[in-house]
Each structure stands twice: as structure tokens, then as C-alpha cells.
């Protein structure tokens, strides 16, 4: 691995974790979409809505695909040979860094919910979302996850790692026809958003993990962007970003069609941005802080849902004290208190991330063994 690649991964991890917190901090307004509610236009309501959609439904959605891409890249990085022993060694290492934390955090969250509905499904497929959404073929695009919902990423990553012998077979030989055809097929599955039905099997997860595999085995580094590609990617990313904000991300029919291409552009724009940042001779102080904060990435990713579970209760108490009425997500209430809702939304993200970071470094200092176990370090 080159120094640039190592720096990019260290610098980008913490911002990606913050984006994941943004995704799960969304505060939905009842029956509201400015495209469908043109008759009810409140400046404050629209401003709050578009800021929230831009951060939680659009910009932040490049985070998890980048995590998959980096995971595929790291699995095959610096690979001198490939055989069963190498694969087994890598898989055994992932038991400590991936599977053990996955089980611990899911069981901890299950305990927080009162140990309800005990079954093995809580570790694999106990939560569902995207109900009613379909892929471009008309098949159900229902998504699922374990009891601690953000851990669907790790569940799907476990599946990807188990399939790495297949991925190496497809992409292990440089410039082969098989690798090009394989990448084309996986790309078609992704861009058509083909649902693979089986929990843990996702065309999006496979696509970005395989892209990371392709970069590691065929290119060798993230530092491969050409100037013309950089400019085109940036322009297209900005255009698609604006469209997706007005279309509420992938939550509308047209937004759902544009969404895969937007995420693809966003992933490479984000990687290129951090490649440039890593190679820049300036901003050393910021780089040092991001590298230090990157240590807490997994803890932020895993623990933020525990805090968000209680965040709305705190906000509700604030609302009761301010207006003598509970928090109300109706259009009228949000329109009348739009600045409050925007402040709460941004503050919720800031304080959840801050508390996670502080708790991690306290845990690391006073209970280093436990911190290593639960964070897979």
C-alpha cells in the first residue's frame, strides 16, 4: 500500500462515520414533500427540509459505499500469492476485527430493547425498511438488517468476505477479459438496482466491494484519477446532487432512478478529494486531528444508534418546556418553529458524534482491552 492510500483511508474514515450519523438523524415531517405540496409553501419549512434532505438523504449516502470499496481494497492489498491458506488466515483475522464486534454490539442493543423476540434472526434479519420500494425490474427492493440496524453493513461485508475466493477468480488476472466482463455484469446489477432477495446479498454491496477489489488487483492505488476525469466527475456530481436534493434522494421514482449513478459519482469524487487532500503539503494540523479522530470511527458507527434512541426524548422535553406541548412533526408546527427544528437537527448530529468520540477515548484510556475487543482493533 502506498503512503497516499494509507493517508486517504485514515483521513476519510471519520468524516464517513459522521455521514452515517447524519443518515440516521433524519427528522421526518408528516405527509410533507415540497414537490407534492406546492399549495403549502413555507419558507422556513422548505429551508429546513432541503438542508435535512441534502445532508441525510443525499450527501451522506456515499459513505457506506466508500466503506465497502475500502474494505475490498484492503482485503486484497499487498497480496503476493493467493491460496486456501492465505484466504483462511485473512478470514480468521476478520473473526476478531469483524464478527466478534458484530455479535457483541447486536447483543448489546438487543439487551437495550429488553431482550424481546429472542431468535437467531436478530443477528441477521430482524429489521426491515424500504417497504413497497421496487427495483427497475419491478421486484421488491426490501432492505433488512440485524437488530442494530447500521450493522447491516457488517453483515453484508461478512458475505462479501466469504465470497472473496470468487472475486479473486474474477479479478485476479490483470487486464483479462473475464475481469472486464465480470465488472460489467456486476455494474449492470448495481445500476439497475437489481434486488438479490437473500438477506446479506446486495448488488450495491457487491459492486463497491468488487470495485475496491478491482482497484487493489488491477490498478494498485486510489491515486489514478486523470485531470479530465476529475473535472467531469465533479461537474456531474454537483448536477446530480442538486437534482437529488429536490427529488428527496431515492425516495421518489425519478430520484430512485438517478440515485445509483449519483452515488457512483459521489464515491469517486470523495476519494479523489481525499487523494488530493492527502497529497497536499498544507493543512497538516487538520490532517493530524482527522487521523487521531479516525481511531474512534468504528465506535461512532456502532454506538450512535444507542444515543439517537434517546435523543428524541430529550428534544421532546425541550419542546415541552418551550411551548408547553410535545414535539410535533406536523407541517404547521414545523413551519412555525423551523429554526428550532434546524438547530435541533444539526445539534443532534454534533452532540451524538461528540459524545461517541469522548466515550471512545475515555474507554481507550481506562479500559484499553475492552475498547480493542468491541472495536475490532
Secondary structure, 3 states (H helix, E strand, C coil): CCHHHHHHHHHHHHHHHHHHHHHCCCCCCCCCCCCCCCCCCCHHHHHHHHHHHHHHHHHHHHHHHHHHHHHHHHHCCCCCCCCHHHHHHHHHHHHHHHHHHHHHHHHHHHHHCCCCCCCHHHHCCCEEECCCCECCCCCECCEEECCCHHHHHHHHHHHHHHCHHHHHHHHCCCCCHHHHHHHHHHHHHHHCCCCCCCCCCCHHHHHHHHHHHHHHHHHCCCCCCCHHHHHHHHHHHHHHHHHHHHCCCCCCHHHHHHHHHHHHHHHHHHHHHHHHHHHCCCCHHHHHHHHHHHHHHHHHHHHHHHHHHHHHHHHHHHHHHHHCCCCCCCHHHHHHCHHHHHHHHHHHHHHHHHHHHHHHHHHHHHCHHHHHHHCCC
